Amino acid sequence: LVGLSFVVWNLSAYHWARERYEGIVWSFYGVMETWGKAQDLAMGLKRVFDILDLEPEVSDQTDAVPFQGFSREIRFSDVAFAYSPDRPVLKGTSLTANPGTITAIVGPTGAGKSTLMNLLLRLYDPDAGTISIDGRDLREFEVDSLRKNIAIALQENVLFGMSVRDNICYADPKADDGRV
């Protein structure tokens, strides 16, 4: 009976110690997992704040005027642009887009199609040449009003996991039902 009691007591003590050991190991694992997530979050926030701290490459001129739309043409005249000096993207590019017409910009990947639209939105200013709307240099317009009045249809259709109405109202949340 003493021997049996000794065996039962040792087995019970062993199981109790094993459970405590496993609990400590899993707690340590949980702490390390939480620490890893916190580090990922901290790095992500650092990148976000670095981006928010960047100064825009383009800014309004002191005498910039609001953009109201165009009636005659959008003209790219001998435009040159490079993201880095050793790799020019556009060189001597000229084109005209008139209201009521369709202007298609086609070409292989890397030809500068998206760059043309980025320049039109003044995400960048051209290195050479001019972009004008109705004969007025693009740099004479306020950047915010220009971007609010120009829309670009991209190749990729982007829809959010919301209703069709919410997707339509994404750019203008205050649009009424008639406008939608």
KETINU-813059 format. One record per residue: x, y, z of N, C-alpha, C, O in turn; residue in one letter; residue number from 1. Coordinates in steps of 0.05 Angstrom, whole numbers, plus 5000, padded with zeros to 4 digits. Atoms other than C-alpha are relative to their C-alpha. Layout:
BEGIN
NODE  X  Y  Z  X  Y  Z  X  Y  Z  X  Y  Z  A  NUM
...
! end
This chain:
BEGIN
NODE  5016  4976  5000  5000  5000  5000  5017  5025  5000  5011  5045  4987  L  1
NODE  4981  4977  4999  5058  5047  5016  5012  5004  4973  5015  5027  4963  V  2
NODE  4987  4998  5027  5091  5031  4949  4980  5011  4980  4988  5027  4963  G  3
NODE  5020  4990  5019  5026  5043  4911  4995  5029  5005  4992  5045  4986  L  4
NODE  5004  4972  4993  5015  5109  4948  5023  5016  4989  5019  5038  4979  S  5
NODE  4976  4986  5009  5087  5129  4931  4999  5004  4969  5005  5025  4959  F  6
NODE  5002  4999  5029  5075  5113  4856  4979  5020  4992  4984  5037  4974  V  7
NODE  5022  4982  5007  5009  5150  4854  5008  5029  5006  5003  5047  4990  V  8
NODE  4991  4973  4993  5038  5211  4890  5021  5010  4980  5019  5033  4971  W  9
NODE  4979  4991  5020  5099  5213  4842  4987  5005  4973  4995  5025  4960  N  10
NODE  5014  4995  5025  5054  5207  4781  4984  5026  5000  4984  5042  4981  L  11
NODE  5015  4975  4998  5009  5262  4806  5019  5024  5000  5013  5044  4987  S  12
NODE  4980  4978  4999  5069  5306  4822  5012  5005  4972  5016  5028  4964  A  13
NODE  4989  4997  5027  5098  5292  4753  4980  5014  4981  4988  5032  4967  Y  14
NODE  5020  4988  5017  5033  5310  4717  4996  5030  5007  4994  5047  4989  H  15
NODE  5003  4972  4992  5025  5373  4758  5024  5017  4991  5020  5039  4981  W  16
NODE  4976  4986  5009  5097  5394  4743  5001  5004  4970  5008  5025  4959  A  17
NODE  5000  4998  5029  5090  5378  4669  4980  5021  4990  4986  5036  4972  R  18
NODE  5020  4980  5007  5026  5419  4664  5010  5029  5005  5007  5047  4988  E  19
NODE  4989  4974  4994  5060  5478  4698  5023  5008  4981  5024  5031  4972  R  20
NODE  4978  4995  5019  5121  5471  4653  4989  5007  4972  4998  5026  4960  Y  21
NODE  5012  4994  5026  5078  5469  4590  4987  5027  5001  4988  5042  4981  E  22
NODE  5012  4973  4998  5039  5530  4615  5020  5022  4998  5015  5042  4986  G  23
NODE  4979  4980  5001  5104  5568  4625  5011  5002  4971  5015  5025  4961  I  24
NODE  4990  5000  5027  5129  5548  4556  4981  5014  4981  4989  5031  4965  V  25
NODE  5020  4987  5017  5064  5568  4522  4997  5030  5007  4992  5046  4989  W  26
NODE  5001  4972  4992  5062  5633  4562  5024  5015  4987  5021  5037  4977  S  27
NODE  4976  4988  5012  5133  5648  4538  4996  5003  4970  5003  5024  4959  F  28
NODE  5006  4999  5028  5112  5632  4467  4981  5023  4994  4984  5038  4975  Y  29
NODE  5019  4979  5004  5053  5679  4474  5012  5028  5003  5006  5046  4987  G  30
NODE  4986  4974  4996  5097  5735  4500  5017  5006  4976  5017  5029  4966  V  31
NODE  4983  4996  5024  5145  5725  4442  4984  5007  4975  4992  5024  4959  M  32
NODE  5017  4995  5022  5089  5724  4392  4989  5029  5001  4988  5043  4981  E  33
NODE  5010  4972  4996  5059  5789  4421  5023  5020  4995  5018  5041  4983  T  34
NODE  4977  4983  5004  5129  5820  4421  5005  5004  4970  5011  5026  4960  W  35
NODE  4996  4999  5029  5137  5802  4347  4979  5018  4986  4986  5034  4969  G  36
NODE  5021  4983  5012  5070  5833  4329  5003  5029  5007  4999  5047  4990  K  37
NODE  4995  4972  4993  5087  5896  4368  5023  5012  4984  5021  5035  4976  A  38
NODE  4977  4990  5017  5153  5902  4330  4991  5005  4972  4998  5025  4960  Q  39
NODE  5011  4996  5027  5117  5893  4263  4983  5026  4999  4985  5041  4981  D  40
NODE  5016  4977  4998  5067  5946  4284  5017  5026  5002  5011  5046  4989  L  41
NODE  4982  4977  4997  5122  5994  4306  5014  5007  4974  5016  5030  4967  A  42
NODE  4987  4995  5026  5159  5986  4240  4981  5011  4980  4988  5029  4965  M  43
NODE  5020  4990  5019  5095  5996  4200  4993  5029  5006  4991  5046  4988  G  44
NODE  5006  4973  4993  5079  6059  4239  5023  5019  4994  5018  5042  4986  L  45
NODE  4977  4984  5007  5149  6085  4229  5000  5007  4971  5005  5030  4963  K  46
NODE  5001  4995  5029  5142  6077  4154  4977  5020  4993  4981  5037  4976  R  47
NODE  5022  4982  5004  5074  6112  4156  5008  5029  5007  5003  5047  4992  V  48
NODE  4992  4973  4991  5102  6171  4195  5022  5011  4982  5023  5035  4978  F  49
NODE  4979  4991  5019  5163  6174  4149  4987  5011  4974  4995  5032  4964  D  50
NODE  5013  4991  5024  5116  6180  4089  4984  5026  5006  4985  5044  4989  I  51
NODE  5015  4976  4994  5072  6232  4124  5019  5024  5004  5010  5047  4999  L  52
NODE  4981  4978  4996  5134  6273  4140  5013  5010  4975  5026  5031  4975  D  53
NODE  4988  4992  5026  5156  6276  4067  4987  5026  4990  4963  5030  4992  L  54
NODE  5011  4976  5012  5149  6344  4035  4993  4993  4971  5008  4979  4957  E  55
NODE  5008  5006  5028  5111  6341  3968  5021  5011  4981  5034  5032  4986  P  56
NODE  4980  4990  5020  5155  6348  3906  4990  5024  4985  5006  5040  4975  E  57
NODE  5011  4976  5014  5108  6399  3876  4983  5016  5020  4972  5005  5039  V  58
NODE  5016  4983  4983  5074  6458  3909  4989  5023  4983  4997  5028  4960  S  59
NODE  5013  4978  5014  5030  6516  3889  5018  5024  4997  5034  5030  5015  D  60
NODE  4986  4974  5003  5060  6580  3861  4984  5019  5018  4961  5015  5024  Q  61
NODE  5013  4980  4982  5044  6641  3903  4975  5012  4986  4956  5019  5000  T  62
NODE  5023  4989  5014  4996  6666  3849  4983  4979  4985  4970  4985  4965  D  63
NODE  5015  5021  5013  4964  6599  3832  4970  5005  5001  4960  5017  5020  A  64
NODE  5029  4996  5002  4892  6600  3809  4986  4973  5001  4997  4952  4994  V  65
NODE  5015  5025  4999  4838  6548  3820  4994  4990  4971  4989  5005  4953  P  66
NODE  5006  5013  5026  4828  6499  3762  4970  4996  4998  4957  4985  5016  F  67
NODE  5029  5002  5003  4756  6503  3735  4992  4980  4978  4968  4975  4974  Q  68
NODE  5006  5018  5022  4761  6453  3677  5012  5011  4975  5025  5032  4975  G  69
NODE  4988  4990  5025  4781  6460  3605  4979  5000  4978  4960  4985  4979  F  70
NODE  5019  4998  5021  4746  6479  3541  5013  4994  4972  4999  4986  4954  S  71
NODE  4987  5003  5027  4798  6475  3484  5018  4975  4998  5015  4958  4981  R  72
NODE  4980  5022  5003  4856  6427  3497  5017  4996  5024  5021  5014  5040  E  73
NODE  4978  5006  4981  4906  6393  3542  5023  4993  4981  5021  4976  4964  I  74
NODE  4978  5003  5019  4974  6397  3509  5026  4994  5016  5034  5008  5034  R  75
NODE  4973  5007  4991  5040  6363  3525  5019  5009  4978  5017  4999  4955  F  76
NODE  4982  4989  5021  5095  6401  3488  5029  4993  5007  5041  5005  5026  S  77
NODE  4972  5007  4998  5164  6369  3482  5008  4993  5029  5028  5003  5039  D  78
NODE  4996  5006  4972  5159  6340  3553  5021  4979  5004  5022  4958  4990  V  79
NODE  4980  5020  4992  5218  6304  3584  4998  4996  5030  4993  5015  5045  A  80
NODE  5001  5006  4972  5219  6269  3651  5016  4975  5006  5017  4957  4990  F  81
NODE  4986  5023  4991  5262  6221  3690  4996  4998  5030  4999  5018  5045  A  82
NODE  5002  5004  4971  5251  6191  3759  5027  5002  5013  5030  5011  5035  Y  83
NODE  4972  4997  4992  5326  6187  3765  5016  5009  4976  5009  5001  4953  S  84
NODE  4986  4989  5023  5377  6223  3721  5011  4980  4980  5013  4986  4956  P  85
NODE  4989  5020  5018  5406  6159  3692  4980  4984  4985  4987  4968  4967  D  86
NODE  5020  5016  5014  5339  6131  3669  4977  5018  4991  4956  5019  5005  R  87
NODE  5023  4983  5009  5296  6179  3628  4976  4983  4992  4979  4961  4981  P  88
NODE  5025  5014  5006  5224  6158  3620  4987  5013  4975  4979  4999  4957  V  89
NODE  5012  4985  5023  5198  6212  3572  5022  5018  4989  5037  5030  5003  L  90
NODE  4981  4982  5013  5239  6250  3521  4986  5012  4975  4981  4997  4956  K  91
NODE  5012  4987  5023  5209  6301  3473  4972  4991  4994  4964  4989  4970  G  92
NODE  5027  5010  5004  5138  6276  3483  4980  5023  4996  4979  5042  5011  T  93
NODE  5020  4980  5006  5083  6317  3451  4974  4987  4992  4973  4967  4977  S  94
NODE  5027  5009  5008  5008  6305  3446  4980  5020  5008  4985  5037  5025  L  95
NODE  5022  4982  4994  4942  6342  3447  4975  4983  5004  4969  4965  4988  T  96
NODE  5026  5013  4996  4876  6319  3476  4979  5022  5000  4981  5042  5013  A  97
NODE  5021  4980  5003  4813  6357  3456  4974  4989  5013  4969  4965  5013  N  98
NODE  5025  5009  4989  4745  6356  3490  4983  4986  4979  4983  4993  4955  P  99
NODE  5018  5014  5018  4695  6308  3460  5014  4979  4983  5001  4966  4966  G  100
NODE  4986  5020  5015  4749  6263  3432  5012  4980  5020  5013  4985  5044  T  101
NODE  4987  5020  4983  4782  6200  3458  5029  5000  4992  5037  4996  4969  I  102
NODE  4971  5001  5004  4857  6202  3466  5010  4976  5015  5010  4975  5039  T  103
NODE  4990  5024  4988  4887  6134  3478  5030  5001  5001  5043  5009  4981  A  104
NODE  4971  5000  4997  4957  6128  3505  5007  4970  5003  5001  4958  5024  I  105
NODE  4994  5029  5000  4984  6059  3488  5031  4997  4997  5045  5014  4987  V  106
NODE  4972  5006  5002  5052  6027  3492  5007  4977  5019  4991  4970  5036  G  107
NODE  4991  5023  4983  5092  5971  3525  5004  5010  5029  5006  5034  5034  P  108
NODE  4994  4994  4972  5105  5968  3600  5026  5016  5001  5046  5010  4988  T  109
NODE  4977  4983  4997  5153  6023  3620  5003  5022  4979  5023  5036  4980  G  110
NODE  4999  4980  5021  5138  6067  3560  4994  5028  5010  5001  5048  4997  A  111
NODE  5005  4974  4988  5114  6124  3605  4970  5008  5000  4964  5032  5004  G  112
NODE  5028  4993  5000  5038  6120  3600  4991  5010  5027  4978  5032  5028  K  113
NODE  5008  4991  4973  5026  6125  3675  5015  5025  5008  5004  5042  5022  S  114
NODE  4984  4976  4994  5081  6177  3680  4987  5025  4988  4986  5046  5001  T  115
NODE  5015  4978  5012  5042  6222  3632  4977  5009  5017  4973  5033  5022  L  116
NODE  5023  4993  4983  4981  6218  3677  5010  5011  5027  4997  5029  5038  M  117
NODE  4989  4989  4975  5024  6230  3739  5008  5029  4997  5005  5045  5015  N  118
NODE  4992  4972  5006  5051  6293  3706  4975  5018  4998  4975  5040  5007  L  119
NODE  5025  4985  5003  4980  6315  3688  4988  5007  5027  4977  5028  5031  L  120
NODE  5010  4996  4973  4960  6308  3761  5019  5016  5018  5013  5022  5041  L  121
NODE  4978  4986  4986  5024  6345  3782  5009  4985  5024  5015  4996  5045  R  122
NODE  4986  5015  4980  5049  6288  3824  5030  5006  4997  5045  5004  5016  L  123
NODE  4973  4991  5007  5114  6310  3790  4997  5023  4980  4977  5026  4967  Y  124
NODE  4998  4981  5021  5134  6368  3747  5019  4990  4979  5039  4977  4985  D  125
NODE  4982  5010  5021  5167  6355  3679  5028  5012  5003  5031  5035  5013  P  126
NODE  4972  4990  4999  5243  6363  3674  5004  5020  4978  5020  5039  4980  D  127
NODE  4998  4981  5023  5234  6399  3607  4974  4999  4986  4958  4981  4989  A  128
NODE  5025  4998  5015  5177  6421  3562  4978  5011  5018  4983  5018  5041  G  129
NODE  5023  4989  4985  5108  6444  3584  4976  4982  4996  4972  4969  4976  T  130
NODE  5027  5012  5002  5040  6416  3599  4981  5023  5005  4984  5037  5024  I  131
NODE  5018  4977  4998  4985  6466  3587  4971  4991  4997  4965  4971  4983  S  132
NODE  5028  5004  5003  4910  6468  3593  4988  5026  4990  4990  5046  5003  I  133
NODE  5011  4976  5013  4875  6517  3547  5021  5022  4998  5015  5045  5002  D  134
NODE  4979  4981  5004  4942  6551  3535  5013  5010  5026  5031  5026  5025  G  135
NODE  4989  4991  4975  4957  6560  3609  5016  4978  5012  5007  4955  5014  R  136
NODE  4982  5019  4989  5016  6525  3641  4988  4986  5024  4976  5000  5041  D  137
NODE  5012  5015  4979  4995  6470  3689  5010  5010  5028  4994  5008  5047  L  138
NODE  4989  4990  4974  5040  6500  3744  4986  5025  5010  4990  5033  5033  R  139
NODE  5015  4976  4992  4995  6561  3746  4975  4994  5015  4962  5012  5027  E  140
NODE  5025  5008  4986  4937  6521  3775  5007  4990  5028  5029  4980  5033  F  141
NODE  4998  5012  4974  4927  6502  3848  5000  4970  4998  4983  4958  4984  E  142
NODE  4997  5029  5003  4948  6430  3857  4975  4986  5010  4965  4968  4996  V  143
NODE  5023  5014  4990  4888  6410  3900  4976  5002  4981  4962  4983  4976  D  144
NODE  5023  4996  5018  4836  6440  3852  5005  4984  4974  4986  4974  4962  S  145
NODE  4993  5016  5024  4872  6407  3793  4993  4971  5004  4980  4958  4987  L  146
NODE  5004  5028  4995  4870  6339  3825  4970  4993  5005  4961  4971  5000  R  147
NODE  5028  5004  4995  4797  6347  3846  4984  4999  4974  4962  4988  4973  K  148
NODE  5014  4998  5025  4777  6360  3773  5009  4982  4978  4999  4984  4956  N  149
NODE  4990  5018  5020  4816  6307  3736  4996  4972  5009  5003  4965  5032  I  150
NODE  5004  5028  4993  4796  6234  3735  5015  4983  4979  5017  4990  4956  A  151
NODE  4986  5018  5018  4836  6177  3706  4988  4972  5003  4984  4963  5025  I  152
NODE  5010  5027  5000  4808  6109  3687  5024  4982  4996  5036  4981  4975  A  153
NODE  4976  5018  5001  4862  6058  3703  4992  4973  4988  4969  4967  4985  L  154
NODE  5005  5027  5011  4869  5989  3672  4988  4981  5021  4971  4965  5015  Q  155
NODE  5010  5017  4979  4856  5956  3739  4974  5011  5011  4973  5034  5018  E  156
NODE  5025  4992  4988  4785  5958  3763  5002  4995  5030  5005  4973  5039  N  157
NODE  4998  5003  4971  4787  5972  3838  4973  5005  5012  4961  5026  5009  V  158
NODE  5025  4997  4986  4724  5959  3877  5005  4992  5029  5020  4973  5035  L  159
NODE  4997  5006  4972  4719  5959  3952  4978  4981  5009  4957  4979  4995  F  160
NODE  5020  5019  4990  4681  5907  3992  4977  5014  5013  4971  5010  5037  G  161
NODE  5023  4985  4990  4621  5952  3999  4978  4998  4978  4981  4983  4959  M  162
NODE  5021  5000  5020  4557  5965  3961  5009  5015  4975  5028  5029  4976  S  163
NODE  4994  4986  5025  4557  5990  3889  4998  5030  5005  5014  5046  4995  V  164
NODE  5004  4971  4994  4530  6057  3915  5024  5011  5015  5033  5033  5009  R  165
NODE  4977  4990  4984  4587  6063  3966  5024  5002  4982  5040  5021  4985  D  166
NODE  4977  4998  5018  4638  6049  3911  4997  5024  4982  5017  5038  4976  N  167
NODE  5005  4976  5017  4606  6103  3866  5005  5025  5016  5016  5044  5006  I  168
NODE  4997  4976  4982  4605  6152  3925  5027  5003  5012  5031  5021  5028  C  169
NODE  4974  4999  4987  4677  6139  3944  5014  5027  4996  5025  5038  5014  Y  170
NODE  4987  4974  5006  4702  6202  3909  4984  5024  5010  4995  5045  5016  A  171
NODE  5018  4978  4991  4642  6245  3930  4980  4988  5020  4957  4982  5012  D  172
NODE  5018  5012  4980  4612  6219  3995  4974  5014  5004  4955  5003  5014  P  173
NODE  5024  4984  4995  4560  6275  3996  4981  4999  4976  4961  5013  4976  K  174
NODE  5017  5001  5024  4530  6256  3928  4972  4989  5008  4970  4970  5023  A  175
NODE  5028  5009  4994  4454  6249  3932  4993  4977  4980  5008  4971  4961  D  176
NODE  5009  5023  5017  4415  6191  3900  4998  5008  4971  5005  4991  4954  D  177
NODE  5002  4991  5028  4401  6231  3837  5026  5001  4986  5029  4993  4963  G  178
NODE  4974  4998  5011  4474  6244  3825  5013  4972  4996  5026  4967  4976  R  179
NODE  4989  5028  5002  4493  6171  3838  4987  4986  4977  4993  4963  4971  V  180
! end
